[in-house]
């Protein structure tokens, strides 16, 4: 029984590696909170809740130098019979607010109240500001309405994610 071997060959061009360009996309959770109505006790007037969290993603120079665009997606669900304004504060190392992103949240009226806000896109100068961010703060302004106490029901939930677009050459 005869055996046949076939072989193909071509010239290898190792200079092609110089033209290699990777454009990975990374998706990650950004921030999350769930505020229970019975933990927000007030008399029905305007009230403010404030929180700051570390955000050290841009300390990684490899990531920072290759980031070309970032998208933030935010979804808020309100089942409390009060309206809210939620402000996401992007802050630098000196606690200076670089940018404030505001979300208006209507009061719960008995039907599903989940709002997906337009994507916040960071490119060019806005991306440069984002790269200076080391903390994310949240300022939640509770609009006037029915008083909240330990028997109040519902919650205010924020879910957010980030999509990072990198270029590696």
N, C-alpha and C positions, 0 to 999 in steps of 0.2 A: 504494500500500500504506500503510494508515494505521498510525502508531506510537502505542502506548499507554504512558503512563508512570504508574506507581502510586507513591505515596509514603505512608509512615506516619510519624506523629510522636507524641511524647508529651512531657509536661513533664519536664524533667530536674530531679532532686533532688540537688544537689551535697552536701547534708548527709549523704547516705548514706555518704560517705567517712569521716565521723567514727565510724561504727560498724564500720569495717573491723578485723578481728582475724585475724591470720595465726598459725598454729600449726605451724611447720616442725619436722621431725624430722631430726636429723643423726646419721649412723652413722659411726664412725671406729674405727680400731685403737687400742688402749690400750697394751698392752705385749706383748712377745714375748721368750722366751728359749729356747735349746736347749743344754742342758748335756750334754756327752758323758761317759759313764762313765769313759773312759780319761783324762779330764782331772781327775777327782776321785780323787786317790790318798789312801787312808786305810788304817787297820789294822783296820777293822771296828767301831770304836766310834762313838759319836755325833759328828757333825761338822756345822759350820755354814758356809754360804756366804752372803755378804752383798753386796748391790749397791744403789746409790741412783741414780736418774735424775731429771733435771729434768722438771717437768710444769707448763708455764707457760700452759696454756689459759685459766686464769681471769684472766690479766692483761688480756685484752680486755674492756673495760667493757661494750661493746654485748652481747657474748655473756653475760657474767656477770650483767648486770641483767635479761636476758630468759630465763635458764635457770630452768625451773620443776620439772624432774625430770631425773634421770640414772639410767640402768641400766647396770651393769657385768655382762658375761657372761664367764665364765672356763672354759676347757677345758684340762685337763692330760693329757698322754700320758706314761706311764712304761713304758719297756722295760728298766729296770735291776732287778736282783734285790735291791732294797733299798726299804724304805718311806721316805716323806718327809713332812714337814710344810712347807707353803709358806705364808709369811705375807706378805701385801701390806700395806705400811705407808704410810698417807697422812700426809704430813709438811708442816708449815708452814715459814715462812722461818727460824725459829729451830731447825729440825731437831727440833721437838717432834712426837711421834707423835699425830696427831689421832684416828686409828682404825686398828685392825689387823683385817684380814680374813684368816681362816685356812682353809686347805684341807688335808685329810688325803689322802695319796696312798698307796695300798697298793703293796706290792712286786709286780714283774712275775713272773708264774707261768706264762708260756708262751702265754697267750691275750691277745687285744687288751685293752689297759688304758687306754682313753680315757674320762675322766670329765668330763662337763659338769655343772658345779656350779650350784646355784640362782642365779637372777639377784639381784644386790645392787641394791636400789632406794634411791635417794637423793632424799628429799623433805623439806620442812619443815626441822626443826632439823638433821637429818642432811645435807641439801643445803647448809645454811649452813656446816657443818664442811667439807664437800667443797670449797666455794668458797675456803676458806683454804689448800687444798693447793697447794704449789709443787714438791713432790718426791714421787716414789713409790719406796719402798724395797722390797726383797725379801730376806727372811730365809728361807733354806732349811735346814731341819734334817734331816740324814740319820740315820735310825734305825739302831741297831746291826744288823749282819748280815755277810754274807760280805765280806771285805776287797776293796777296789777298787784296781786298779793299771793300768799302761799297756796291759795286755791285756784289760781289762774291756770288755764290749760293752753297747750300749744307750744310751739317752738319756732325759732328762727335759725335756719340751717344754711350755711354757706359751704359750697363745694367749688373748688377751683383746680385747674390744671394748667400746665405750661407745656408748650411744644417748642422745642429748640431746634433750629436748623443750623447745622454746622457745615463748614467747608474745610476739607483736609486735602492739601496739595503737597 
